[in-house]
Protein backbone atom coordinates (compact mmCIF):
# COMPACT_ATOMS: atom_id res chain seq x y z
CA UNK A 1 0.00 0.00 0.00
CA UNK A 2 1.41 3.39 -0.92
CA UNK A 3 1.57 6.30 1.52
CA UNK A 4 -1.13 8.13 -0.43
CA UNK A 5 -3.61 5.23 -0.11
CA UNK A 6 -2.93 5.07 3.63
CA UNK A 7 -3.54 8.81 3.97
CA UNK A 8 -6.84 8.56 2.11
CA UNK A 9 -8.08 5.77 4.38
CA UNK A 10 -7.36 7.99 7.39
CA UNK A 11 -9.57 10.78 6.03
CA UNK A 12 -6.78 13.27 5.35
CA UNK A 13 -7.74 14.12 1.78
CA UNK A 14 -7.84 17.73 0.53
CA UNK A 15 -11.66 17.58 0.35
CA UNK A 16 -11.83 16.26 3.95
CA UNK A 17 -8.93 17.90 5.79
CA UNK A 18 -9.90 16.95 9.34
CA UNK A 19 -11.53 13.57 8.86
CA UNK A 20 -15.04 12.97 10.19
CA UNK A 21 -14.68 15.54 12.97
CA UNK A 22 -12.60 18.23 11.30
CA UNK A 23 -14.33 21.18 12.94
CA UNK A 24 -14.48 19.90 16.52
CA UNK A 25 -12.30 19.04 19.47
CA UNK A 26 -11.48 15.80 21.24
CA UNK A 27 -11.44 15.68 25.03
CA UNK A 28 -9.92 12.64 26.77
CA UNK A 29 -10.38 11.69 30.41
CA UNK A 30 -8.85 8.78 32.30
CA UNK A 31 -10.61 7.51 35.43
CA UNK A 32 -8.48 7.78 38.56
CA UNK A 33 -7.14 4.49 39.91
CA UNK A 34 -9.58 4.37 42.86
CA UNK A 35 -12.65 4.76 40.59
CA UNK A 36 -11.81 2.00 38.11
CA UNK A 37 -14.18 -0.99 37.96
CA UNK A 38 -12.18 -4.05 39.01
CA UNK A 39 -8.92 -2.16 38.53
CA UNK A 40 -9.51 -1.95 34.76
CA UNK A 41 -8.19 1.19 33.05
CA UNK A 42 -11.04 3.33 31.70
CA UNK A 43 -10.66 6.22 29.27
CA UNK A 44 -13.45 8.42 27.92
CA UNK A 45 -13.02 10.24 24.63
CA UNK A 46 -15.53 12.95 23.79
CA UNK A 47 -15.69 14.44 20.32
CA UNK A 48 -17.16 17.93 20.17
CA UNK A 49 -18.92 18.63 16.88
CA UNK A 50 -19.81 22.11 15.65
CA UNK A 51 -21.63 23.65 12.72
CA UNK A 52 -23.51 21.47 10.26
CA UNK A 53 -22.30 18.20 11.84
CA UNK A 54 -23.55 19.32 15.28
CA UNK A 55 -26.97 20.22 13.85
CA UNK A 56 -27.21 16.78 12.21
CA UNK A 57 -26.35 15.05 15.48
CA UNK A 58 -28.83 17.22 17.43
CA UNK A 59 -31.63 16.35 14.99
CA UNK A 60 -30.85 12.63 15.20
CA UNK A 61 -30.76 12.72 19.00
CA UNK A 62 -34.06 14.62 19.16
CA UNK A 63 -35.72 12.02 16.90
CA UNK A 64 -34.45 9.14 19.04
CA UNK A 65 -35.56 10.84 22.27
CA UNK A 66 -39.04 11.38 20.81
CA UNK A 67 -39.22 7.72 19.77
CA UNK A 68 -38.24 6.56 23.27
CA UNK A 69 -40.77 8.91 24.91
CA UNK A 70 -43.54 7.66 22.59
CA UNK A 71 -42.66 4.04 23.36
CA UNK A 72 -42.65 4.75 27.10
CA UNK A 73 -46.06 6.41 26.91
CA UNK A 74 -47.46 3.39 25.03
CA UNK A 75 -45.89 0.88 27.44
CA UNK A 76 -46.49 2.15 30.96
CA UNK A 77 -44.46 0.47 33.67
CA UNK A 78 -46.51 -1.75 35.94
CA UNK A 79 -45.40 -2.08 39.54
C-alpha positions in Angstrom: 0.0 0.0 0.0 1.4 3.4 -0.9 1.6 6.3 1.5 -1.1 8.1 -0.4 -3.6 5.2 -0.1 -2.9 5.1 3.6 -3.5 8.8 4.0 -6.8 8.6 2.1 -8.1 5.8 4.4 -7.4 8.0 7.4 -9.6 10.8 6.0 -6.8 13.3 5.3 -7.7 14.1 1.8 -7.8 17.7 0.5 -11.7 17.6 0.4 -11.8 16.3 3.9 -8.9 17.9 5.8 -9.9 16.9 9.3 -11.5 13.6 8.9 -15.0 13.0 10.2 -14.7 15.5 13.0 -12.6 18.2 11.3 -14.3 21.2 12.9 -14.5 19.9 16.5 -12.3 19.0 19.5 -11.5 15.8 21.2 -11.4 15.7 25.0 -9.9 12.6 26.8 -10.4 11.7 30.4 -8.9 8.8 32.3 -10.6 7.5 35.4 -8.5 7.8 38.6 -7.1 4.5 39.9 -9.6 4.4 42.9 -12.7 4.8 40.6 -11.8 2.0 38.1 -14.2 -1.0 38.0 -12.2 -4.1 39.0 -8.9 -2.2 38.5 -9.5 -1.9 34.8 -8.2 1.2 33.0 -11.0 3.3 31.7 -10.7 6.2 29.3 -13.5 8.4 27.9 -13.0 10.2 24.6 -15.5 13.0 23.8 -15.7 14.4 20.3 -17.2 17.9 20.2 -18.9 18.6 16.9 -19.8 22.1 15.7 -21.6 23.7 12.7 -23.5 21.5 10.3 -22.3 18.2 11.8 -23.5 19.3 15.3 -27.0 20.2 13.9 -27.2 16.8 12.2 -26.3 15.0 15.5 -28.8 17.2 17.4 -31.6 16.4 15.0 -30.8 12.6 15.2 -30.8 12.7 19.0 -34.1 14.6 19.2 -35.7 12.0 16.9 -34.5 9.1 19.0 -35.6 10.8 22.3 -39.0 11.4 20.8 -39.2 7.7 19.8 -38.2 6.6 23.3 -40.8 8.9 24.9 -43.5 7.7 22.6 -42.7 4.0 23.4 -42.7 4.8 27.1 -46.1 6.4 26.9 -47.5 3.4 25.0 -45.9 0.9 27.4 -46.5 2.2 31.0 -44.5 0.5 33.7 -46.5 -1.8 35.9 -45.4 -2.1 39.5 
